[in-house]
Amino acid sequence: MPSGSKLERECLTFDAGFAYVTQTFTGDGGTVATTTLNTPFSSPVTATHTRARGLPPLTVRRTATE
């Protein structure tokens, strides 16, 4: 998809909607100008909530990219 005078491509390889690798090209059929690699991060459980009817506890984690 065009972004200014450059073209960008995202490879969604880790999770739906998460851009693991983003490459920007010099133009249509051009060379790679930049590559950005996003490493996903998920913290240990930060909170839990007990649920009824034998359901497993609901857990909360912080997520981000490094």
Secondary structure, DSSP 8 states (H G I E B T S, - for coil): -EETTEEEEEE--SSTT--SEEEEESSTT--EEEEEE--EEE-S--EEE--STT---EEE--EEE-
